[in-house]
Every structure is written in structure tokens, then in C-alpha cells.
Amino acid sequence: MDLRYSPEDIEFRKKVRAWFEENLPRKKLETFEERREWHRKLYDAGFIGMGWPKEYGGREARPMEQAIVGEEMARVNAPAGVNGLGISIVGPTLIHHGTEEQKQQHLKKILTGEEIWCQLYSEPNSGSDLASLQCRADIDGDNFIINGQKIWTSGAHNAEWGLMLARTDRRASKHNGISCIMVEMDRPGVEVRPLKQISGSSEFSEVFFSNVTVPADNLIGELNTGWRIAQTTLSYERGGNTLSRVSRLQASIDRLLEVANELRVDGTRAIDDPLIRQKIGRIYAEVEVLRYASLRLLSKLEKGERPGPEASVSKLHYSELDKRVQEIIQEILGPYGQQISGGDPAYAFDDPNVEYGDADTWAYHFVWSRAGTIYAGSSQIQKNIIGERVLGLPKEIRADRLELEEKRQAEVSS
Amino acid sequence: MDFDFTEDQNMLRNLAREFLTEQVTIEHVRAMMEDETGYDKDLYRRFLQLGLIPLPEEYGGAGFGMIETSIIMEEMGRIPYPGPFFGTIVLAGQTLVQSGDEAAMARYLPDMANGDLVVSLAFLEKSASWVPSTIEATATRNDNGYTLNGMKRFVPWGAQADVLLVAARTGEGSGPEGISLFAVPTSTAGVEITPETMLDLNSRTATVNFTDVKVGADAPIGEEGNAWPGLDRTIQRAAVAASAEMLGASRRAHEMSVDYAKVRRQFGQVIGQFQAIKHKLAEMLEQVENAHSAVYYASWALDAGAPDATLAASVAKSTINEASRHVCGEAIQVHGGIGFTWEYDLHLYWKRAKHQEVFYGDTDYHRERVLQEVLAGRVAG
């Protein structure tokens, strides 16, 4: 066991840190084009798609290198690149399952940010039960005709392309009638409607498809193999976010400690109040545990061991932890924790000297913590997966499984 | 960056596990609950003969550090082992090692390592807390040495000990200065030992009263009046080792619960199929795995002398304190009525974890400690 960073990693971190010190934008990025320009800079520096295979423009960077870049970016609150989903999901999908022509056409542009992608998976009636999706793609000569609705589409308003899971066989069982199709977002019949979240921002959209014509060549892999494609796509993002999650939480606690020095309760500084000390000690300890668990995960990834279902404990852990930490921060700050503007800078989350990050408040982090346990596999789904795949507990009796079983019995007896 | 155990460490674990599961059967554990001495001396010696001793090599140990100590303690927690290994080898052993007193180490450690001597640290007093002000026992100088007066509580295996390492004040005040450490044979006149009965019948403790106990001028261990730094380091290490034992007990309780959920049938199906049970077991797994990360990071940090070692020790103990409460408690819940029977083994793990939870710092103590370390900047580099 050795939990120090290797000399190579320390050197690498120094270089990365120096790069950000020199190249971080000096003013806030206002337009999408400005963000795309910053993305291009990150790409040229080798910080985009680091884990991608070299033959497709990546660096095959080690998980630790990816984690270090993520952490250094979080440390200086650097703006993210664009096309996150394109790089983490669409690109790898094409690499694993696309034709050479599809790869040639799209991969490089995904990396550079020239071609922005969104993910068209979830529907209003298909969230956790994604396989029940109903958006249809019917074959008509050399085209698909697409009708339906997608929801929770991140970045749809900026996207030029979307990776869609659509139903292409309505008689097959639900998992076996889905195809993976590339859809150009400016085709006639595509309508993007932004959704407003409780955070006040509009990160997600609904997307409506009315008789949208898409070339049949846009199919990825075989017809009706879309579910398997979505399940087996291996992300090249190995551990890229593990340490940055920790440093973001630590940054919140560091700021909380500064505020606790200023805030007075009954004439005493909050930092001297034993109850508040207990709460801060607790959340600091819990974030340290996330750090240890992240190093443990990175250690496995570095050795080329795929964590498999154990990774499910990770998402459950950090997303539930975020909620707990944010609640305790709110407890300590009282109404100051909910202030969005007009507050005393001494108690604010934001460093008023920071010009480039997004407007950051305690309230914003608190609100967003409620989303983390819902997206990318809700906590309840994670617990089902952990229980079944890691602990080997039998699958629950579910209405759709019973239905499938009945159907099968009927076919067998007829 | 490597979080895996070495091949040697895995072999160590296998050796410990093999011996403990084969030799320390559940029947033995239950028999020791009723036994007056509380442990089998021969079995204890035979375990020590395996050589899995985290004491310096020159004094009969294997030169193991905290990672190996935690591995051994985790395996003991899975039994749960009834005997003075933790009290003598880990707690008293570290007390001597951390004192820096080579003469004292040479005098006691070899006989501790071969099982001839049972030694225990007498630290806690009425307030049962781990801060310097707890120490009110006094050691006043006289012509031939010192006279000890005071009362110690919850001394691990105190009634079975041959020698007690006693923390007492030679100086004024109630702070860290002026605390000294004395080696006192339990046969010394004026030493009165009363066994205590605790919830965990396999973890024996005792109250020890010292009334005008005379010890020689050579009795102090380390520098007079300056025992606190060594004791503090000892408490940190004991906290991590105890955390490892609690991790072992919690893991075992979780495993039993998963196994039970796969066979127990109600309402026409295996109860593990119900989400309430499945989700509970998943949450328990998350807590066990996170506690594992914390215990072994802290063990490594202490061995490596990392800048955040003290912080990590407190993170480990506070984490397993909370985790074991939840895991062992919910294990009983998963088992339903049978989990509440004396006959079923689950309560042995629940009680072992509960016992160690309140020693070497409870959750509140360690969270305060975490904050102190953070404010002092002693965090990861």
C-alpha cells in the first residue's frame, strides 16, 4: 500500500497547474462561442478526451492523469469544456460500434468541439425504466421517420447532433426492439424546448420529433441492438471526475471555515461553537472518506482492473454525501445559505474576485445536490444493482417481468 | 498510488483467518463468556506462536506496522476473538513503544510477545474520556520511589493482567504536562482489582484501585512528567486498531445478513427479493466498504508518517463508529426475531463493535479532533 502520488504524477500535476495558471480566461465566458474557443485551447493542450485511443485523437492517458487534470481544473474553478456528453458517451459509442465512415465523419469534430452532441435517451414516461421508451423510428425506404419526445436532454439547444435510442420494433420485447440512431438536430420537425430547473437555470430541454426524416445510414450497429450498445459502451473517462468531486466539496468546506470565522452567534464566533465544530468535523471527515475511496478506485483503474458493479457504490456514495454535506452547510449558515444576491460578501460562497466561473452561491450547490441522486442512475436503482449484482440477491418480482414470462409461456404452449 | 495489500499482507490475513476460524470456534467463544478468566491461555500462546506480532523485531515481534495490525484486528473482529491480544500486544505494546523507553521495552515486550506476560494500560478514570484532564491519579515521590493513589476504570483484561501501565500525575495541574507512566505489577500491595461485567462478555475490563501503592524509582517509563505525547500517539493507534476490529465484526454481521436474506422465505418468496431488505443490505455494503477505505488509509498514513495521519486516525474511528452502529444494528433488523436471540451469533458482533465504539475516542471526540487537525493545517499534502 502506498497512497502517495508517484514522482511522475507530481511532475505532471506541476505542468498542468502551470498551464492553467497561464491560460485560464481572465474574464467570464459569456457566449457559447467563447466557451467553444476555451474548449479548443483545452483540446490543443491535450486535456480533452484524454482517455480516448490515440488512433482517434486521444492520449490513452492513465486514470490518474485524467483525475489530476480534473482536480486541477476544479481547483481554479476553470470553465468546463463543451460537448461533455459527446466526449464521454457519443465518441466511445462510435469507437466501439460505429462504421469507419461514421468514425471518420464525427470523431475528430467531437473532440475539438466543432460538433456538439446531446444524448436523446430519457422520455417523460421512461426514466429509470429507460427500456420502456416509446419514441419510434419507422423504416421508410432509405430513411427512418422519427416521432416522439425526449426529455432531460442536456445541452440540446447548442447541439448539432443527438445520439438517440428509439423503438424500431414494437412487437419484440422491450429490450430487443431498440436501435441507436444519430439524429441531426436541425432537421425539419425537431423542436427543442428548454426546461427550467428548481435551480433557476435551464440546463435541460424537452425535444419533440414530428415526422423527422433521418438517413438509415445514421443507424449505429445493427437494427434492434441499441439497448446492448448503450449497456456495453465503455467510457474512456476512467476516474476523470473522481478527485475533482472531492476538491469541489473540500473547497466548499474551506470557504465554510472562513465564513465560520466571521459569523457570530451570541457573541461567539461560529468556529468556536462546539456544536458547529462537530458539524464541520463530521462533514470534513466524510469528504476525506470520499477521497480515500476515490484513491482506492483510482488505484484499481490504474492497474487495469475494471471495478464493475462495485462502481455502483461509488455513485451512490458521492451523490448521497453531497446532499448531507449541503444540508449541514445550510444548518450552519441559516438564512445566509439561501441568499442568492444582495448578501454580505463575508458570508457568501462566491469569491468576488473570481471573474470567470459561473455565479456560485451556497444555494446553487444546495439545490443541485438534489439532482445528483436522481440522474445517471437514481440511488434506488443503484441499490437494486448493488443488491443483485454485487450481493447476489435474487431479482425482485416485477410486473413487466411477469408480463414477459406470461408472454413466453403463451408462445411456448401455442 | 496503490491501495492494494501486498502478497505478504494477504498471506498474513489468510494465516490469521485460518487459525482463528479453525481454533477459535463459536463454541469456544460462547464458553469463554461464562469462563471466569475469560480466555484460554494456551490458545492465546498458540496464536502468538504464529508470529503475527506487531511489535519491534528486536523485542520478539515481527516488526509489523499499523497495516498488519489492522489486518490482524479485522480478522479477530470476525470471530470475535476473546482474549488479551488487543489489550496486551496492541494497546500496552504501543504504550511501551511510543514511550521511547528502550529499557522498558526490553524488560516487558519479549514476555508479552511469547504470551508469558499479560500487560494492560490503565488510563481511563471516572470521566471515561481520553483527554489529559481525565488523569487525576497521583504519583508522589518518596525516598525509595513513588506512591500511587487513584482509581482506574475499564482497564482491558485488568483482572487477568500481570503488569499494569498506569498513567498518573507527578506534576500539578490538569493539562498534558505532569503526566507520567508507571509499570506496576498487579501483585503489588495496595492494588485492588475488581472485574467489571460489560455488555460484551468476551471483552473483559476491570476497575483498579491504587491505595498507597509503592513503586521503585525505576518504575517510571520514559521521562517523568512527559508521558502525554507518547500516550496520545498510543491512543491514535489503538483507535485505528479498534476500528479495524469493528470493521471485521461489521463485515461479518453484513455477510450473515446477506446469507440470511437469501434463504429466509416469507410471503412466498426469499426476503432478499424485497426492496426494503435489498436496499438495506446495499446501504450496509456501502458503509462497510467506506469504513474499509478509512481504516486502511489511516493505517497506511500512520506507518508512512503522512502529514494527515492524526486526522486520518480520527476519520477512521468516527467513520467506523457510525458505520458499525448502522450495519450491526440493521443486521439484527434484517434477521427479525431470530436476530434478537442469545442463541444466534449476531449479537456477539454487535456487542464487540459497540464495546470498541466507546473506547479510544467516541465519535464526538474524533470529530473535534478532525477539526483541530484541519485548523492546524495538518491535512494531506
Boltz contact constraints between the chains, C-beta under 6 A:
constraints:
  - contact:
      token1: [A, 1]
      token2: [B, 67]
      max_distance: 6.0
  - contact:
      token1: [A, 1]
      token2: [B, 300]
      max_distance: 6.0
  - contact:
      token1: [A, 2]
      token2: [B, 2]
      max_distance: 6.0
  - contact:
      token1: [A, 3]
      token2: [B, 300]
      max_distance: 6.0
  - contact:
      token1: [A, 277]
      token2: [B, 371]
      max_distance: 6.0
  - contact:
      token1: [A, 278]
      token2: [B, 367]
      max_distance: 6.0
  - contact:
      token1: [A, 280]
      token2: [B, 371]
      max_distance: 6.0
  - contact:
      token1: [A, 281]
      token2: [B, 367]
      max_distance: 6.0
  - contact:
      token1: [A, 281]
      token2: [B, 368]
      max_distance: 6.0
  - contact:
      token1: [A, 281]
      token2: [B, 370]
      max_distance: 6.0
  - contact:
      token1: [A, 281]
      token2: [B, 371]
      max_distance: 6.0
  - contact:
      token1: [A, 282]
      token2: [B, 367]
      max_distance: 6.0
  - contact:
      token1: [A, 284]
      token2: [B, 370]
      max_distance: 6.0
  - contact:
      token1: [A, 284]
      token2: [B, 374]
      max_distance: 6.0
  - contact:
      token1: [A, 285]
      token2: [B, 315]
      max_distance: 6.0
  - contact:
      token1: [A, 285]
      token2: [B, 318]
      max_distance: 6.0
  - contact:
      token1: [A, 285]
      token2: [B, 370]
      max_distance: 6.0
  - contact:
      token1: [A, 288]
      token2: [B, 315]
      max_distance: 6.0
  - contact:
      token1: [A, 289]
      token2: [B, 290]
      max_distance: 6.0
  - contact:
      token1: [A, 289]
      token2: [B, 294]
      max_distance: 6.0
  - contact:
      token1: [A, 289]
      token2: [B, 319]
      max_distance: 6.0
  - contact:
      token1: [A, 292]
      token2: [B, 293]
      max_distance: 6.0
  - contact:
      token1: [A, 292]
      token2: [B, 294]
      max_distance: 6.0
  - contact:
      token1: [A, 292]
      token2: [B, 297]
      max_distance: 6.0
  - contact:
      token1: [A, 293]
      token2: [B, 290]
      max_distance: 6.0
  - contact:
      token1: [A, 293]
      token2: [B, 293]
      max_distance: 6.0
  - contact:
      token1: [A, 296]
      token2: [B, 3]
      max_distance: 6.0
  - contact:
      token1: [A, 296]
      token2: [B, 293]
      max_distance: 6.0
  - contact:
      token1: [A, 299]
      token2: [B, 1]
      max_distance: 6.0
  - contact:
      token1: [A, 299]
      token2: [B, 2]
      max_distance: 6.0
  - contact:
      token1: [A, 299]
      token2: [B, 3]
      max_distance: 6.0
  - contact:
      token1: [A, 313]
      token2: [B, 286]
      max_distance: 6.0
  - contact:
      token1: [A, 313]
      token2: [B, 289]
      max_distance: 6.0
  - contact:
      token1: [A, 316]
      token2: [B, 286]
      max_distance: 6.0
  - contact:
      token1: [A, 317]
      token2: [B, 286]
      max_distance: 6.0
  - contact:
      token1: [A, 383]
      token2: [B, 279]
      max_distance: 6.0
  - contact:
      token1: [A, 383]
      token2: [B, 282]
      max_distance: 6.0
  - contact:
      token1: [A, 386]
      token2: [B, 282]
      max_distance: 6.0
  - contact:
      token1: [A, 387]
      token2: [B, 278]
      max_distance: 6.0
  - contact:
      token1: [A, 387]
      token2: [B, 281]
      max_distance: 6.0
  - contact:
      token1: [A, 387]
      token2: [B, 282]
      max_distance: 6.0
  - contact:
      token1: [A, 391]
      token2: [B, 258]
      max_distance: 6.0
  - contact:
      token1: [A, 391]
      token2: [B, 281]
      max_distance: 6.0
  - contact:
      token1: [A, 393]
      token2: [B, 272]
      max_distance: 6.0
  - contact:
      token1: [A, 393]
      token2: [B, 278]
      max_distance: 6.0
  - contact:
      token1: [A, 394]
      token2: [B, 270]
      max_distance: 6.0
  - contact:
      token1: [A, 394]
      token2: [B, 273]
      max_distance: 6.0
  - contact:
      token1: [A, 396]
      token2: [B, 273]
      max_distance: 6.0
